[in-house]
Amino acid sequence: MSQTNPGFSTLAVHAGAEPDPTTGARATPIYQTTAYVFQDADHAAALFGLKQFGNIYTRIMNPTQAVLEERVAALEGGTAALAVASGHAAQLLVFHTLLNPGDNFIAAKKLYGGSINQFGHAFKSFGWEVRWADTADPESFSALVDERTRGIFIESLANPGGTFVDIAAIAAIARRHRLPLIVDNTMASPYLVRPLEHGADIVVHSATKFLGGHGNSMGGIIVDGGTFDWSEPGRYPALSEPRTEYGGVILQEAFGNIAFAIAARVLGLRDLGPSIAPMNAFLLQTGIETLPLRMQRHCDNALKVARWLKDHPKVAWVSYAGLPDDPNHALQQRYSPKGAGAVFTFGVKGGYAAGKALVEGLELFSHLANIGDTRSLVIHPASTTHAQLTPEQQVAAGAGPDVVRLSIGIEDPEDIIADLEQALEKA
Ligand SMILES: *Cc1c(COP(=O)(O)O)cnc(C)c1O
């Protein structure tokens, strides 16, 4: 790109991509290949020894995937990125790079229900312990740190309630304890919030949601902020100790401010294997080209719907940070002045039964377990996404029995409101 400092919308369309050098194709081709021919034996040896960057095998990297990675790294303001098969795969590879058996990390209680499961159940069998803290009380993270703590994990805009988190306050605590702060930026997307600018060290995404934006492809991304010093002896051995499988290379020394992204690829992705399909990398990067347009429309529509719901006699409460009297409004104004996102919760008078009836009465809204689609979506978290949690965990996660969650799409706002109106009428 000729621009020295391109804006966000320009990066969303162009970052990482150029016309295909062989065919001139303007859209990035789907490189549907498993492997790549080496120039000669020395070239092959250099690639395998990490002496030279290049394609070997699509489990580790692929040219279509590379464009997606460069684009998201640019949008988040990071040094490098790694795209993988899903958001959960991204989280797995982050913690596989940071943790050894017996280590722990501290995570916000208010998280996507699947992340609460992954951290609390699957990770336990690797010997990785999660400790839960409260983002409304940043010092609660500090109180849980011990000598085996290796990271802090939060969402910038927490699922399912749509609550903004004081990233800078938690980043300050992470710095005080020499821990990396990992931020799941799925719900906000870099159009609304760029966590690296507020002190985060690593950003993860479920690209399945707003980045792709059309509800048609799974994907996940890890963005390396390039900010963290991994060299302290004994703490992050994957990065600070010689890797025997790569001729004794020390990743932090060899790769500097992209060492984390490299480690997640050449240790985590190579050995655990959740690679992204080239087709999905293509669909996700095509989605990202319209991220700024879609995200603004999502936010504008959601604010209109939240305002309308708040005045409805059958609605008990609305929790949307974009409403001026919402307790989370000040944080929204500070971290995400362009809008408060697409996802929020509300309660119907009549609790669990009325909430379920509302979900069943909606026609334009799709009743399903996803967010960040062009289409408007609805779900009852307590009976679905958060059903595996205990009642106490459900309430702590913002998914109590009366809660209905909406992910507002980019349709005409009048039609979204009309659908809610007829469903509330029936409920
Ligand atoms: C969906 C989601 C995930 C998990 O991502 P998948 O792509 O479904 O694996 C993680 N975090 C948040 C906030 C999500 O919404």
The ligand as an SDF file (V2000), in Angstrom:
LIG
                    3D

 15 15  0  0  0  0  0  0  0  0999 V2000
  -17.9680  -18.0740   20.0090 C   0  0  0  0  0  0  0  0  0  0  0  0
  -17.0100  -17.5120   20.9660 C   0  0  0  0  0  0  0  0  0  0  0  0
  -15.8220  -18.1960   21.2930 C   0  0  0  0  0  0  0  0  0  0  0  0
  -15.4940  -19.5600   20.7360 C   0  0  0  0  0  0  0  0  0  0  0  0
  -15.2650  -19.4890   19.3750 O   0  0  0  0  0  0  0  0  0  0  0  0
  -15.5860  -20.6790   18.3450 P   0  0  0  0  0  0  0  0  0  0  0  0
  -15.2090  -20.0760   17.0280 O   0  0  0  0  0  0  0  0  0  0  0  0
  -17.0350  -21.0020   18.4820 O   0  0  0  0  0  0  0  0  0  0  0  0
  -14.7160  -21.8250   18.7480 O   0  0  0  0  0  0  0  0  0  0  0  0
  -14.9520  -17.5960   22.1760 C   0  0  0  0  0  0  0  0  0  0  0  0
  -15.2330  -16.3900   22.7250 N   0  0  0  0  0  0  0  0  0  0  0  0
  -16.3430  -15.7170   22.4250 C   0  0  0  0  0  0  0  0  0  0  0  0
  -16.5820  -14.3890   23.0550 C   0  0  0  0  0  0  0  0  0  0  0  0
  -17.2840  -16.2460   21.5510 C   0  0  0  0  0  0  0  0  0  0  0  0
  -18.3970  -15.5700   21.2730 O   0  0  0  0  0  0  0  0  0  0  0  0
  1  2  1  0
  2  3  1  0
  2 14  2  0
  3  4  1  0
  3 10  2  0
  4  5  1  0
  5  6  1  0
  6  7  2  0
  6  8  1  0
  6  9  1  0
 10 11  1  0
 11 12  2  0
 12 13  1  0
 12 14  1  0
 14 15  1  0
M  END
$$$$
